[in-house]
Amino acid sequence: MLIGEVARRSGVSARMLRHYESLGLVCPSGRTGSGYREYSGEDIQRIFHIESLRSLGLSLREIGRALDDPGFTPSVLVADLIRQTRERIAAETELLTRLRRIDAADPAGWEDVLQVVALLQALQSKSADARQRAALSAADDVPVPVEALVEAALNETEPNVAGALRWALARSGDAGTALLAEGLDSPVAAVRERAVQALVEMPDGEANAYLRDALAHSDAVVRAHAAVALGTRGVADAVPTLLDMIVEGRNDTDAADALSVLAIDTETADRLATGLADRLAHAATEAPARGRLTQALAGIPGATASRALAELSHDADRAVALTATYLLQLRDVR
């Protein structure tokens, strides 16, 4: 088969076939009487083998080794190709992410593009000071790539920088709220905690909806942050979790403070006092928890809380009785 026919059937140009020949990859088995290259069936099969290996990303030099070296181990080369491909995909993915973030910032000109690029680079700096300056510079005069701020906030371990990033996100409005909520599903506990801490500082509204959902989260730390935030915002859905926190001794002071904020009227205050009293009366509630529940009654106004404290002043647990007596005296003074 002459070179033109081989080119048509194989899809490999005549020029490339001549290049293969110059490299010694595939040489025509014969020549016609006129001196034209003539390819045999085996030659054509080798051409298809070369093209197949090229499709895997092998260089022509590597292909020559693969086809002609009897001691060549394909598994080693394939493993190296996998590594190179993963590195290339990672690099391309990083570039795509950066371009998407620049596009999302909607830059008005090249000066804005340069500012966004500088901000993205600073957010990834090894210097905590540089990262903090970048977060604080995300002001009105700099287009803010919210997705980058969220990623930085979820991965930041330096408290001051984390605080600056949460501040920057809060200034962005609800734009980053949904992205932060996705962080609640992270397999990493520290990331989940950073996500809920950032949500707590986001504006009310959409953030509250995600925090309500977080009350049922499997992570107790997430539930606690959500409950305290919602309680201080007057959301009654947080009450069961706040009571659990007091019983378990997990951020119990914050939980008690949140309950006192919720006690804004007589009906709510009486309901909260009853809830605390019920937990106190539960047989499974141990002595330390009973002490914390008694102390929590101090922040609840109204007659129901006062009656509960009066009964507790005669409690068999001396520590509980003394605490209740002291709290009743404070209420009388007021």
C-alpha positions as CSV (number, residue, x, y, z in Angstrom):
1,M,0.0,0.0,0.0
2,L,1.5,3.4,-1.0
3,I,1.9,6.2,1.4
4,G,-1.1,8.2,0.1
5,E,-3.5,5.3,0.6
6,V,-2.0,4.6,4.1
7,A,-2.6,8.2,5.0
8,R,-6.2,8.1,3.9
9,R,-7.0,4.9,5.7
10,S,-5.1,5.6,8.9
11,G,-5.8,9.3,9.3
12,V,-2.1,9.9,9.8
13,S,-0.8,12.5,7.3
14,A,1.9,11.6,4.8
15,R,4.1,14.2,6.4
16,M,3.8,12.5,9.8
17,L,4.4,9.1,8.3
18,R,7.7,10.4,6.8
19,H,8.5,11.9,10.3
20,Y,7.9,8.5,11.9
21,E,10.2,7.0,9.3
22,S,13.0,9.5,10.0
23,L,12.8,8.6,13.7
24,G,12.9,4.9,12.9
25,L,9.4,4.3,14.4
26,V,7.9,2.7,11.3
27,C,9.7,2.1,8.0
28,P,8.0,0.8,4.9
29,S,8.8,-2.8,4.3
30,G,9.4,-2.3,0.6
31,R,9.6,0.0,-2.4
32,T,7.8,-0.1,-5.8
33,G,9.7,-0.3,-9.0
34,S,9.4,3.4,-9.2
35,G,10.9,3.9,-5.7
36,Y,7.7,4.7,-3.9
37,R,7.3,3.6,-0.3
38,E,5.2,0.5,0.1
39,Y,3.7,-0.4,3.4
40,S,2.8,-4.0,4.4
41,G,0.0,-5.1,6.7
42,E,2.4,-5.3,9.6
43,D,3.6,-1.7,8.9
44,I,0.1,-0.4,9.0
45,Q,-0.6,-2.3,12.2
46,R,2.5,-0.7,13.8
47,I,1.2,2.7,12.7
48,F,-2.1,2.0,14.6
49,H,-0.1,0.9,17.6
50,I,1.9,4.2,17.5
51,E,-1.3,6.2,17.3
52,S,-2.9,4.3,20.2
53,L,0.1,4.9,22.4
54,R,0.2,8.6,21.4
55,S,-3.4,8.9,22.6
56,L,-2.2,7.9,26.1
57,G,0.2,10.8,26.1
58,L,3.4,9.0,25.4
59,S,6.2,10.8,23.6
60,L,7.5,9.4,20.3
61,R,10.7,8.4,22.1
62,E,8.7,6.5,24.7
63,I,6.6,4.8,22.0
64,G,9.8,3.6,20.3
65,R,10.9,2.0,23.5
66,A,7.6,0.5,24.2
67,L,7.4,-1.1,20.7
68,D,11.1,-2.2,20.4
69,D,12.5,-2.9,23.8
70,P,11.7,-6.4,25.0
71,G,12.6,-5.5,28.6
72,F,10.3,-2.5,28.7
73,T,7.9,-2.5,31.6
74,P,4.6,-0.8,30.7
75,S,3.3,-0.6,34.2
76,V,6.1,1.7,35.3
77,L,5.4,4.1,32.4
78,V,1.7,3.9,32.8
79,A,2.1,4.8,36.5
80,D,4.2,7.8,35.6
81,L,1.7,8.9,33.0
82,I,-1.0,8.7,35.7
83,R,1.1,10.9,38.0
84,Q,1.8,13.4,35.3
85,T,-1.9,13.5,34.2
86,R,-3.0,14.1,37.8
87,E,-0.5,16.9,38.2
88,R,-1.6,18.5,34.9
89,I,-5.3,18.2,35.9
90,A,-4.6,19.8,39.3
91,A,-2.8,22.6,37.6
92,E,-5.5,23.2,35.1
93,T,-8.2,23.0,37.7
94,E,-6.4,25.5,39.8
95,L,-6.1,27.8,36.8
96,L,-9.8,27.4,36.0
97,T,-10.8,28.1,39.6
98,R,-8.7,31.3,39.5
99,L,-10.2,32.4,36.3
100,R,-13.8,31.7,37.5
101,R,-13.1,33.8,40.6
102,I,-11.8,36.7,38.6
103,D,-14.8,36.5,36.4
104,A,-17.2,36.3,39.4
105,A,-15.6,39.6,40.7
106,D,-16.8,41.2,37.5
107,P,-13.7,43.4,37.0
108,A,-14.4,46.7,35.1
109,G,-10.8,46.9,33.7
110,W,-7.3,45.4,33.8
111,E,-6.6,47.3,37.0
112,D,-9.4,45.4,38.7
113,V,-8.1,42.1,37.3
114,L,-4.6,42.8,38.7
115,Q,-6.1,43.7,42.1
116,V,-8.1,40.5,42.2
117,V,-5.0,38.4,41.2
118,A,-3.0,40.1,43.9
119,L,-5.7,39.4,46.5
120,L,-5.9,35.8,45.5
121,Q,-2.2,35.4,45.8
122,A,-2.1,37.1,49.2
123,L,-4.9,34.9,50.5
124,Q,-2.6,31.9,49.8
125,S,0.5,33.5,51.3
126,K,2.5,31.6,54.0
127,S,2.5,34.8,55.9
128,A,-0.4,35.3,58.4
129,D,0.1,39.1,58.2
130,A,-0.2,39.0,54.4
131,R,-3.3,36.9,54.6
132,Q,-4.9,39.2,57.2
133,R,-4.1,42.3,55.1
134,A,-5.7,40.7,52.1
135,A,-8.8,39.9,54.1
136,L,-9.0,43.5,55.4
137,S,-8.4,44.9,52.0
138,A,-11.5,43.2,50.6
139,A,-13.3,46.5,50.9
140,D,-15.6,48.4,48.6
141,D,-12.8,49.5,46.2
142,V,-11.6,46.0,45.5
143,P,-13.7,43.4,43.6
144,V,-14.2,40.6,46.1
145,P,-14.1,37.0,44.9
146,V,-16.4,35.6,47.6
147,E,-15.7,32.0,46.8
148,A,-12.0,32.6,47.5
149,L,-12.8,34.3,50.8
150,V,-15.0,31.3,51.8
151,E,-12.2,28.8,50.9
152,A,-9.7,30.9,52.9
153,A,-12.0,31.1,55.9
154,L,-12.7,27.4,56.0
155,N,-8.9,26.6,55.9
156,E,-7.5,29.4,58.1
157,T,-5.9,28.2,61.4
158,E,-4.7,31.6,62.6
159,P,-7.4,33.2,64.8
160,N,-6.7,36.8,63.9
161,V,-6.7,36.0,60.2
162,A,-9.8,33.9,60.5
163,G,-11.6,36.8,62.3
164,A,-10.7,39.1,59.4
165,L,-11.9,36.7,56.8
166,R,-15.3,36.3,58.6
167,W,-15.5,40.1,58.8
168,A,-14.9,40.3,55.0
169,L,-17.5,37.6,54.3
170,A,-20.1,39.4,56.5
171,R,-19.5,42.6,54.5
172,S,-20.2,40.6,51.3
173,G,-23.9,40.0,52.4
174,D,-25.5,36.7,51.7
175,A,-23.2,35.9,48.7
176,G,-21.0,33.4,50.6
177,T,-23.7,32.0,52.9
178,A,-24.6,28.9,50.8
179,L,-20.9,28.1,50.2
180,L,-20.2,28.3,54.0
181,A,-23.1,26.0,54.6
182,E,-21.5,23.4,52.3
183,G,-18.5,23.5,54.7
184,L,-20.8,22.0,57.4
185,D,-20.7,18.7,55.5
186,S,-16.9,18.6,55.5
187,P,-15.3,15.3,56.8
188,V,-12.9,17.5,58.8
189,A,-14.2,18.6,62.2
190,A,-12.1,21.8,62.2
191,V,-13.5,22.9,58.9
192,R,-17.1,22.2,60.1
193,E,-16.5,24.4,63.1
194,R,-15.0,27.2,61.0
195,A,-18.0,27.0,58.7
196,V,-20.5,27.4,61.5
197,Q,-18.5,30.2,63.2
198,A,-18.5,32.1,59.9
199,L,-22.3,31.5,59.4
200,V,-22.9,32.9,62.9
201,E,-21.4,36.2,61.8
202,M,-23.2,36.4,58.5
203,P,-26.3,38.7,58.3
204,D,-29.6,37.3,59.6
205,G,-31.9,35.8,57.0
206,E,-30.4,33.1,54.8
207,A,-27.8,32.3,57.5
208,N,-30.5,31.7,60.1
209,A,-32.1,29.1,57.9
210,Y,-28.8,27.2,57.6
211,L,-28.2,27.5,61.4
212,R,-31.7,26.1,62.1
213,D,-30.8,23.1,59.9
214,A,-27.5,22.8,61.9
215,L,-29.4,22.2,65.1
216,A,-29.9,18.7,63.9
217,H,-26.3,18.2,62.8
218,S,-24.4,15.1,63.9
219,D,-21.5,17.3,65.2
220,A,-22.1,18.5,68.7
221,V,-19.8,21.5,68.2
222,V,-21.8,22.6,65.1
223,R,-25.0,22.2,67.0
224,A,-23.7,24.3,70.0
225,H,-22.5,27.2,67.8
226,A,-25.8,27.2,65.9
227,A,-27.9,27.1,69.1
228,V,-26.2,29.9,70.9
229,A,-26.3,32.1,67.8
230,L,-30.0,31.4,67.2
231,G,-30.8,31.8,70.9
232,T,-29.2,35.2,71.1
233,R,-31.2,36.2,68.0
234,G,-34.5,35.1,69.7
235,V,-35.1,31.9,67.8
236,A,-37.0,29.5,70.1
237,D,-36.1,26.5,68.0
238,A,-32.7,26.5,69.7
239,V,-34.1,25.8,73.2
240,P,-33.8,22.0,73.2
241,T,-30.2,22.1,72.1
242,L,-29.4,24.9,74.6
243,L,-30.8,22.7,77.4
244,D,-28.8,19.8,76.2
245,M,-25.7,21.9,76.3
246,I,-26.3,22.9,79.9
247,V,-26.8,19.3,80.9
248,E,-23.7,18.1,79.1
249,G,-21.6,21.0,80.3
250,R,-20.7,22.1,76.8
251,N,-20.5,25.9,76.5
252,D,-23.1,25.8,79.3
253,T,-22.6,29.5,80.3
254,D,-23.2,30.7,76.7
255,A,-26.2,28.4,76.5
256,A,-27.6,29.8,79.8
257,D,-27.0,33.4,78.5
258,A,-28.9,32.6,75.3
259,L,-31.8,31.2,77.3
260,S,-32.0,34.4,79.3
261,V,-32.1,36.4,76.0
262,L,-35.0,34.3,74.8
263,A,-37.0,35.0,78.0
264,I,-38.4,38.2,76.6
265,D,-42.0,37.8,77.9
266,T,-43.7,36.1,80.8
267,E,-45.1,33.1,78.8
268,T,-41.7,32.3,77.2
269,A,-39.8,32.8,80.6
270,D,-42.2,30.4,82.3
271,R,-41.8,27.8,79.5
272,L,-38.0,28.0,79.8
273,A,-38.1,27.7,83.6
274,T,-40.4,24.7,83.3
275,G,-37.9,23.1,80.8
276,L,-35.0,23.7,83.2
277,A,-37.0,22.3,86.1
278,D,-38.0,19.2,84.1
279,R,-34.3,18.5,83.3
280,L,-33.5,18.9,87.0
281,A,-36.1,16.4,88.0
282,H,-35.1,13.8,85.5
283,A,-33.7,10.7,87.2
284,A,-30.8,10.5,84.7
285,T,-29.5,14.0,85.4
286,E,-26.3,13.8,87.4
287,A,-25.2,16.1,90.2
288,P,-22.9,18.4,88.1
289,A,-25.6,18.9,85.5
290,R,-28.2,19.7,88.2
291,G,-25.9,22.4,89.5
292,R,-25.6,23.9,86.1
293,L,-29.3,23.8,85.4
294,T,-29.9,25.5,88.8
295,Q,-27.5,28.3,87.9
296,A,-29.2,28.7,84.5
297,L,-32.5,29.5,86.3
298,A,-30.8,32.7,87.6
299,G,-31.2,34.3,84.2
300,I,-34.9,33.4,83.8
301,P,-37.3,36.0,85.2
302,G,-40.8,35.3,86.5
303,A,-42.7,33.4,89.1
304,T,-42.2,30.0,87.6
305,A,-38.4,30.3,87.9
306,S,-38.7,31.7,91.4
307,R,-40.9,28.7,92.5
308,A,-38.4,26.3,91.0
309,L,-35.6,27.9,92.9
310,A,-37.6,27.9,96.1
311,E,-38.1,24.1,95.8
312,L,-34.5,23.6,95.0
313,S,-33.4,25.5,98.1
314,H,-34.6,22.4,100.0
315,D,-32.9,19.9,97.6
316,A,-31.2,16.8,99.0
317,D,-28.1,17.8,97.0
318,R,-26.5,20.4,99.4
319,A,-24.7,22.2,96.5
320,V,-27.9,22.6,94.6
321,A,-29.8,23.8,97.7
322,L,-27.1,26.4,98.5
323,T,-27.0,27.7,94.9
324,A,-30.8,28.0,94.8
325,T,-30.9,29.8,98.1
326,Y,-28.2,32.3,97.0
327,L,-30.0,32.9,93.7
328,L,-33.3,33.5,95.5
329,Q,-31.6,36.1,97.8
330,L,-30.3,37.9,94.6
331,R,-33.8,37.9,93.2
332,D,-35.2,39.4,96.4
333,V,-32.6,42.1,96.4
334,R,-33.6,43.1,92.9
